């Protein structure tokens, strides 16, 4: 698989009232966000664009923003952008954050990409 020309980019992190929100944008359609899982339940919110979502290797379908997807704890999940300019929010309970303030990741997979 070829590396997307423009990688996903974090454009904001907010911590308020025990809620952690990471905002990120994915410029190009066809970008795969690798499978990963978190130690706690969280919500992925598609602000704009179209995203295909898998949970535990089961395809949940295509989601058109604005909408949310519930992700249970320890559940591997991944996203494929189907439109340009996707904006996503990852929303976590900040009370479960690691010492660096980030939500704990239970497992993360990297993609083997061509340059």
C-alpha positions as CSV (number, residue, x, y, z in Angstrom):
1,X,0.0,0.0,0.0
2,X,1.3,3.4,-0.9
3,X,1.7,6.1,1.8
4,X,-1.0,8.8,1.5
5,X,0.5,12.1,0.3
6,X,-0.9,14.0,3.3
7,X,-1.0,12.2,6.6
8,X,-3.7,12.7,9.2
9,X,-2.9,15.8,11.3
10,X,-3.8,16.7,14.9
11,X,-5.2,20.2,14.7
12,X,-6.3,20.6,18.4
13,X,-6.5,19.0,21.8
14,X,-8.9,20.1,24.5
15,X,-9.1,19.0,28.1
16,X,-12.1,20.4,30.0
17,X,-14.5,19.1,32.6
18,X,-12.9,15.6,32.6
19,X,-13.4,15.3,28.9
20,X,-10.5,14.9,26.4
21,X,-11.1,15.8,22.8
22,X,-8.5,15.4,20.0
23,X,-9.4,17.0,16.7
24,X,-7.7,15.8,13.6
25,X,-8.1,16.2,9.9
26,X,-7.4,13.7,7.1
27,X,-6.9,15.7,3.9
28,X,-7.2,12.9,1.3
29,X,-9.8,10.3,0.5
30,X,-8.4,6.8,0.5
31,X,-6.3,7.3,3.7
32,X,-6.4,4.4,6.1
33,X,-6.1,5.1,9.8
34,X,-4.5,1.9,11.2
35,X,-6.3,-0.4,13.6
36,X,-5.8,0.4,17.3
37,X,-7.6,0.0,20.5
38,X,-8.0,2.0,23.7
39,X,-8.2,0.8,27.3
40,X,-11.5,2.6,27.9
41,X,-14.8,3.2,26.0
42,X,-14.8,6.3,23.8
43,X,-16.6,8.1,21.0
44,X,-15.3,8.8,17.6
45,X,-17.2,11.8,16.1
46,X,-17.1,12.4,12.4
47,X,-17.5,16.2,12.1
48,X,-17.4,16.3,8.3
49,X,-16.7,14.0,5.4
50,X,-17.4,10.3,4.8
51,X,-15.5,7.5,6.7
52,X,-15.8,3.7,6.5
53,X,-15.4,2.2,10.0
54,X,-14.4,-1.3,11.2
55,X,-14.7,-2.6,14.7
56,X,-13.2,-6.0,15.6
57,X,-12.7,-6.5,11.8
58,X,-16.5,-6.2,11.3
59,X,-17.3,-3.4,8.8
60,X,-19.8,-1.1,10.5
61,X,-20.5,0.8,7.3
62,X,-20.0,4.2,5.9
63,X,-20.6,7.2,8.2
64,X,-21.4,10.7,6.9
65,X,-20.6,13.5,9.3
66,X,-21.8,14.9,11.5
67,X,-22.3,11.6,13.4
68,X,-20.8,9.6,16.2
69,X,-19.5,6.0,16.5
70,X,-19.3,4.3,19.9
71,X,-16.1,2.3,20.4
72,X,-16.1,-0.1,23.4
73,X,-12.9,-0.6,25.5
74,X,-10.2,-2.9,24.1
75,X,-12.0,-3.0,20.7
76,X,-9.7,-2.8,17.7
77,X,-11.0,-0.2,15.2
78,X,-9.9,1.5,12.0
79,X,-11.1,4.1,9.6
80,X,-10.8,4.6,5.8
81,X,-11.6,8.1,4.5
82,X,-14.0,8.1,1.5
83,X,-13.9,11.8,0.9
84,X,-11.3,14.6,1.0
85,X,-11.1,16.9,4.1
86,X,-12.4,14.5,6.8
87,X,-12.5,16.0,10.3
88,X,-12.7,13.7,13.2
89,X,-12.9,14.0,17.0
90,X,-11.7,11.4,19.4
91,X,-13.6,11.9,22.7
92,X,-12.4,10.2,25.9
93,X,-12.9,10.4,29.7
94,X,-9.9,12.4,30.8
95,X,-10.0,10.8,34.2
96,X,-8.5,7.7,32.6
97,X,-5.6,9.6,30.9
98,X,-2.0,8.5,31.0
99,X,0.4,10.9,33.0
100,X,1.1,12.7,29.7
101,X,-2.6,13.5,29.4
102,X,-3.2,11.2,26.4
103,X,-5.8,8.4,26.5
104,X,-4.2,5.0,27.1
105,X,-3.7,2.9,23.9
106,X,-4.1,-0.9,24.6
107,X,-2.8,-1.9,21.1
108,X,-1.6,-0.2,18.0
109,X,-0.7,-1.5,14.6
110,X,1.5,0.2,12.0
111,X,1.0,-0.1,8.3
112,X,3.8,-1.3,6.1
113,X,3.8,1.3,3.3
114,X,5.7,2.0,0.2
115,X,7.3,5.5,-0.2
